Amino acid sequence: MIDELLKKKWIAFFQAVDADKNGFIEREDYEKITARFAAIRDWKPGSPEYENLHNKLIFLWEKYWVCADLNQDNKISLDEFLETCRRQFAVDYASEEAAWEQSMPALFDVIDIDGDEKIDLEEYKQFLTAYGFNVSGYEEIFQRLDANGDGYISKEEYLQLIKEYCGVDPEAAGNWFFGYY
């Protein structure tokens, strides 16, 4: 059984990653997300920046999402996604390492444009936009996420926020990392 808060967050995440809105997450969605990021950042296909970004996003697809294709039809339905999240990404606080800890640092590297190990407000906005998350109120959300108020989210803070996102505490700041749900 999936906690209702987790289910609500995961459905919002699924809907955002389903870039073409066909009801499935597929490799093509990651191609579209790459194109969105590149357009925002004014990177042309074939440029080193574009290819680096593309490789990082396709890595996420191949390494972490292909396994969610439980019936092996090259696309992930919402049911497959929820089942995979239930099994792999829900935080097990008794465990030293939950499954999400493997994939989420790779996403951090996609968001952190300049590689300074920090996500600033503009990088966060670009991430929400490229993935198709609701970006209204992103400044307010970023302030919630930036608990120490230093103007950025460090990798350590990011991993804590993702852990909270995968948890069931309705008051946790990390619930907001992927925007409104």
N, C-alpha and C positions, 0 to 999 in steps of 0.2 A: 504494500500500500504506500502510495506517495503522499507525503504531507501536502495539504492544499496550497500552502504558501510556495513550496518548492515547485509544485505543478504549475502554478500561475506564472512564476518566474521563468520556468523552462519553456512553457508555451510561448511566452513573449520572445524569448531568445530564439526559439525555432523559427518563429514567424519573421524575425529580423534577418536571420541567416538565409532563409528561403528568399533569395534576392529576386528571383523571377516570379515569385508568388504563385507557383504551381502546386503547392502543397507538399513538396518534397525538398530535401536538401540534397544537392548533387554537386559534382565537381564544377559544373557550369556556374553554380552560385558563387563559388570562390573565384572564378574567372571574372564575374560581374563585380564582386567586391574589390578585386584587384583594380579593375578599370575605374571604379568609383574613387578609390584612394588615389590612383594616378591622376585622375582629372582634377581632384581637389588640390593635389600637390603639384600640378602642372608637369607631370612626368610623362614622357612619350613612350609608347611601346618600343622596345628594343634598346632603350637607354639603360645604363647600368642600374640606376635607381629603380626603374620599373621592373627589370628582371630580378633584382634582389627581393623586392616586395612580392612579386609573383611567386618566386621560389618559397618564400616564407609562408605565404597563404596556402599554396598547394601542399606544402609539408604538413600544415595543420589538417588539411583534408585527408591526405594519404595516411598520416600517422595516427590520427585520433578519431576521424569520423568514418572512414571506410568500415571499421569494425562495427559501427552502429547499423550497418546495412544487414540486418539479421536474415533476410530472405535472399540476399545476394542478387538483387535486381538493379544494382548500380544507382540506387536512390534510397533516401532515408525518409520514411513516413513519420508522421508525428508519433504514432504508437511505438515505432522502432526507437525513435529518439528518446521518448520518455522511459522506455524500458532500459535503454542503455544508460541513461542518466541515473536511473534508480539503482542500477547495478554498479556503475563505475564512478559517478561523480558526486553522489551524496556524501557528505562529510561523515566519516567514521571517527569521532573524537577519541576513540580508544586506540586508533592506529597512528603510527608515526607519519605515515605517508598515504594520503588518499590519492585516488587516480587523477583527480583534477590537478594535482601538483606537478604532474608530468607535462600536461598540455598548456597550462596557463602561462608559464614563463615564455613560451614561444609566441603567444599572443601579445605579451608585453613588448617583445622585440618588434612586432608589427606596429604597435601604437607609438612607440618611442622613436619618432622620426630621426632625430639627430644622434641617437645612440648615447645620450648622456646619462642613461639609467634613471631617468625621471620622465614622468608624464605631466606636461603642463596643460593649461586650460585649452589652448588651441589644438594640441595633439589629441586631447580627449574629445573635443568637438568633432575633429576630423574622423576619429574612430567611430563615434556614434553615427555620423552622417554616412560614412562609407558602408557601414554594416546595415544601415537602414533602421536603426533604433530611433525612437522619438527623441528629437533633439531640443524640443521646447523646454526651457528651464534648465539647460545644461549648466549654466553658471551656478545656480543654486545647488544642483546635484553635486557639482565638483566641490563646492564648499563643504558639503556634508562628507564627501570622500576624503578631503584634505583635512583630516582631524587636527593636525598640529598647526594648520594655517600658514604653512611656509610657501604656498603657491604652487606646489607640485605634489605628485604622488610618486614616492620612491618605489623601487621594486619590492622592497620588504613590505611597505604599506599596501601595495597592489596585491601581493599574495595573501595578506591578511584579509583584504576586502573580498577577494575571490573566495576565500574560505568561508567568510560570512555569507556571501551570496549562495554558496552551496549548503548553507545551514538553514535552520528553521526559526531563528530568533527574529521576530517581526520588527524589532527595534534596531537591528544591526545596520550600520551605515552601508555595508557591502551589498545589501539588497538593491541599492540604487545604482550599482556600477554600470549596468547595461540600460540605464534610463528607467523610465516609468514602466511598470508592468501591470 
